[in-house]
Amino acid sequence: MSRKHHSRRKKKNDRILRITAVILAIIIAVCGILYAISLWERYTGRYDEPDNTEVVSQSLEFNGKQYDLNENVETVLVLGLDKFDRDDEDSYSNSMQADFLMLLVIDNEKEECTALHINRDTVAQMSVLGVAGDRIDTVSQQLALAHTYGNGKEISCRNTAEAVSDLLLNIEIDHYVSVTMDAVEEYNDLVGGVTVRVLDDFSGIDDTLVKGREVTLKGEHALNYVRSRYGLDDSTNNRRMERQQQYLEALYRKTVECLDEDENFIVDSASKLTSDIISDCSASRLQSIAEKIADYSFAGIRDIEGETVMGETYLEFHPDAESIKETVVELFYVPEN
């Protein structure tokens, strides 16, 4: 192979890897959505902002400085659901919680992407939907529960997006993507398994996962590693988020290896994952997002600080107000001129 041809191939691979790096940081296997655009023509438009949503502030004061809203930022909310199969009926009572929430923040001015990992136990305001999908009340609950209001599909995703927007000082959520748990095992095995050093003691939950031992996760063991928390010494979602990020980094490395061996790896994998995904994006919009991600730099994964406490029934994560404001200012505002 000539050096020139190798350079072109490397440049092409680098472009694919930049896409994969960002998307894998968002959620397991969701990288496939950007290559299955034609399957989503029926999901058009952007997230419909409800009439009762407060308008985001055009300017904010933080640490004695004034900031203006960055009009060049685009957002995509990615949800990992705790179920394997969706209910095909459009019922407005579903039990699918969003176990994994990550907001992709695309800054078109800086030409970079940041992934904001949001704790599913975060106590937040959300809408309660009636049988017709109309908003009949609001409650303060774990953010994961916002998805249980609605039809388990588009309406539930929009309700969750509204709750995330409210949490982030009314920052607009432009698009959403949801993925069921089937994608974890499927994509994990497509890359040939993922090797990690086990962070916790899974005795009685999955005895193949021995704390401190390096293991290659296959099938359901991968799902156990990124999903389990109850029965562990540290059952907080904070600890699970650490394992998820560790797993995502290792999964990315395996994806790189697969791409080095086969440039069509992601394309071939996409067709096996699309049944697990719902998005509101049109084909043209997903294509535009894919092109931006390919060209932009990845600024990493960040989260919001706070405190995990035991609520009346379940663990609750109470985000720190200053941390929320700092995060919002850094991701969505620019210093005033």
HUSULZI-V547759 format. One record per residue. N is the residue number from 1. OMEGA is omega in radians with two decimals (* if undefined). Layout:
n->N omega->OMEGA
n->N omega->OMEGA
//
This chain:
n->1 omega->-3.13
n->2 omega->3.13
n->3 omega->-3.13
n->4 omega->3.13
n->5 omega->3.12
n->6 omega->3.13
n->7 omega->3.12
n->8 omega->-3.13
n->9 omega->3.13
n->10 omega->3.13
n->11 omega->3.12
n->12 omega->3.11
n->13 omega->3.13
n->14 omega->3.13
n->15 omega->3.13
n->16 omega->-3.10
n->17 omega->3.10
n->18 omega->3.08
n->19 omega->-3.07
n->20 omega->-3.11
n->21 omega->-3.12
n->22 omega->-3.05
n->23 omega->3.10
n->24 omega->3.07
n->25 omega->3.14
n->26 omega->-3.11
n->27 omega->-3.09
n->28 omega->3.00
n->29 omega->-3.11
n->30 omega->3.07
n->31 omega->-3.12
n->32 omega->-3.06
n->33 omega->-3.07
n->34 omega->3.13
n->35 omega->3.13
n->36 omega->-3.01
n->37 omega->-3.03
n->38 omega->-3.12
n->39 omega->-3.03
n->40 omega->-3.12
n->41 omega->-3.10
n->42 omega->3.11
n->43 omega->-3.06
n->44 omega->3.06
n->45 omega->-3.12
n->46 omega->3.13
n->47 omega->-3.12
n->48 omega->-3.12
n->49 omega->-3.14
n->50 omega->-3.08
n->51 omega->-3.06
n->52 omega->3.13
n->53 omega->3.11
n->54 omega->-3.12
n->55 omega->3.13
n->56 omega->-3.14
n->57 omega->3.12
n->58 omega->3.11
n->59 omega->3.13
n->60 omega->3.03
n->61 omega->3.14
n->62 omega->-3.14
n->63 omega->3.07
n->64 omega->3.14
n->65 omega->-3.13
n->66 omega->-3.12
n->67 omega->3.09
n->68 omega->3.13
n->69 omega->3.10
n->70 omega->-3.09
n->71 omega->-3.07
n->72 omega->-3.12
n->73 omega->3.11
n->74 omega->-3.06
n->75 omega->3.05
n->76 omega->3.13
n->77 omega->-3.13
n->78 omega->-3.08
n->79 omega->3.01
n->80 omega->-3.05
n->81 omega->-3.05
n->82 omega->3.12
n->83 omega->3.13
n->84 omega->-3.11
n->85 omega->3.08
n->86 omega->3.03
n->87 omega->-3.08
n->88 omega->-3.13
n->89 omega->-3.13
n->90 omega->3.09
n->91 omega->3.13
n->92 omega->3.03
n->93 omega->-3.14
n->94 omega->-3.06
n->95 omega->-3.09
n->96 omega->3.10
n->97 omega->3.10
n->98 omega->-3.12
n->99 omega->-3.06
n->100 omega->3.10
n->101 omega->3.08
n->102 omega->-3.12
n->103 omega->3.06
n->104 omega->-3.13
n->105 omega->-3.08
n->106 omega->3.14
n->107 omega->-3.07
n->108 omega->3.11
n->109 omega->3.11
n->110 omega->-3.06
n->111 omega->3.10
n->112 omega->3.12
n->113 omega->3.06
n->114 omega->3.09
n->115 omega->3.10
n->116 omega->-3.14
n->117 omega->-3.05
n->118 omega->-3.13
n->119 omega->-3.10
n->120 omega->3.12
n->121 omega->-3.12
n->122 omega->3.09
n->123 omega->-3.05
n->124 omega->3.06
n->125 omega->3.12
n->126 omega->-3.14
n->127 omega->2.97
n->128 omega->-3.05
n->129 omega->3.09
n->130 omega->-3.07
n->131 omega->3.13
n->132 omega->-3.14
n->133 omega->3.13
n->134 omega->-3.12
n->135 omega->-3.08
n->136 omega->-3.12
n->137 omega->3.01
n->138 omega->3.12
n->139 omega->3.06
n->140 omega->-3.06
n->141 omega->3.03
n->142 omega->-3.07
n->143 omega->-3.13
n->144 omega->-3.06
n->145 omega->3.14
n->146 omega->-3.12
n->147 omega->-3.13
n->148 omega->3.04
n->149 omega->-3.09
n->150 omega->-3.02
n->151 omega->-3.13
n->152 omega->-3.13
n->153 omega->-3.04
n->154 omega->-3.08
n->155 omega->3.13
n->156 omega->3.10
n->157 omega->-3.14
n->158 omega->3.12
n->159 omega->3.09
n->160 omega->3.11
n->161 omega->3.11
n->162 omega->3.13
n->163 omega->3.10
n->164 omega->3.10
n->165 omega->3.13
n->166 omega->3.12
n->167 omega->-3.07
n->168 omega->3.04
n->169 omega->3.05
n->170 omega->3.04
n->171 omega->-3.07
n->172 omega->3.05
n->173 omega->-3.02
n->174 omega->-3.06
n->175 omega->3.10
n->176 omega->3.03
n->177 omega->3.07
n->178 omega->-3.09
n->179 omega->3.09
n->180 omega->-3.06
n->181 omega->3.10
n->182 omega->-3.07
n->183 omega->-3.11
n->184 omega->-3.11
n->185 omega->-3.07
n->186 omega->-3.09
n->187 omega->3.09
n->188 omega->-3.10
n->189 omega->3.08
n->190 omega->3.11
n->191 omega->3.10
n->192 omega->-3.12
n->193 omega->-3.09
n->194 omega->-3.10
n->195 omega->3.10
n->196 omega->2.96
n->197 omega->-2.98
n->198 omega->-3.06
n->199 omega->-3.04
n->200 omega->3.11
n->201 omega->-3.09
n->202 omega->-3.12
n->203 omega->-3.14
n->204 omega->3.10
n->205 omega->3.08
n->206 omega->-3.04
n->207 omega->3.07
n->208 omega->-3.12
n->209 omega->-3.09
n->210 omega->-3.08
n->211 omega->3.11
n->212 omega->-3.11
n->213 omega->3.08
n->214 omega->-3.09
n->215 omega->3.02
n->216 omega->-3.07
n->217 omega->3.09
n->218 omega->3.03
n->219 omega->-3.06
n->220 omega->3.14
n->221 omega->3.07
n->222 omega->3.13
n->223 omega->3.11
n->224 omega->-3.07
n->225 omega->-3.08
n->226 omega->-3.04
n->227 omega->-3.02
n->228 omega->2.96
n->229 omega->3.13
n->230 omega->-3.07
n->231 omega->3.08
n->232 omega->3.13
n->233 omega->3.08
n->234 omega->-3.05
n->235 omega->-3.14
n->236 omega->3.10
n->237 omega->3.09
n->238 omega->-3.14
n->239 omega->3.11
n->240 omega->3.10
n->241 omega->3.08
n->242 omega->3.12
n->243 omega->3.14
n->244 omega->-3.14
n->245 omega->3.07
n->246 omega->-3.13
n->247 omega->-3.12
n->248 omega->3.12
n->249 omega->3.13
n->250 omega->3.12
n->251 omega->3.10
n->252 omega->-3.13
n->253 omega->3.11
n->254 omega->3.11
n->255 omega->3.09
n->256 omega->-3.14
n->257 omega->-3.13
n->258 omega->3.12
n->259 omega->3.09
n->260 omega->-3.12
n->261 omega->-3.08
n->262 omega->-3.10
n->263 omega->-3.13
n->264 omega->-3.05
n->265 omega->-3.10
n->266 omega->3.14
n->267 omega->-3.14
n->268 omega->-3.12
n->269 omega->-3.03
n->270 omega->-3.08
n->271 omega->-3.14
n->272 omega->-3.06
n->273 omega->-2.98
n->274 omega->-3.14
n->275 omega->-3.12
n->276 omega->-2.95
n->277 omega->2.99
n->278 omega->3.10
n->279 omega->3.07
n->280 omega->-3.03
n->281 omega->3.00
n->282 omega->3.14
n->283 omega->-3.11
n->284 omega->-3.13
n->285 omega->3.11
n->286 omega->3.12
n->287 omega->3.13
n->288 omega->3.12
n->289 omega->-3.14
n->290 omega->-3.12
n->291 omega->3.12
n->292 omega->-3.12
n->293 omega->-3.14
n->294 omega->-3.06
n->295 omega->-3.05
n->296 omega->3.07
n->297 omega->3.14
n->298 omega->-3.05
n->299 omega->3.05
n->300 omega->-3.13
n->301 omega->3.07
n->302 omega->3.12
n->303 omega->-3.11
n->304 omega->3.14
n->305 omega->3.14
n->306 omega->-3.07
n->307 omega->3.06
n->308 omega->-3.13
n->309 omega->3.09
n->310 omega->3.09
n->311 omega->3.14
n->312 omega->-3.12
n->313 omega->-3.04
n->314 omega->3.06
n->315 omega->3.13
n->316 omega->3.07
n->317 omega->3.14
n->318 omega->-3.09
n->319 omega->3.09
n->320 omega->-3.07
n->321 omega->-3.14
n->322 omega->3.12
n->323 omega->3.09
n->324 omega->-3.09
n->325 omega->3.13
n->326 omega->3.14
n->327 omega->-3.13
n->328 omega->-3.13
n->329 omega->-3.08
n->330 omega->-3.08
n->331 omega->-2.97
n->332 omega->-3.12
n->333 omega->3.09
n->334 omega->3.13
n->335 omega->-3.14
n->336 omega->-3.14
n->337 omega->*
//
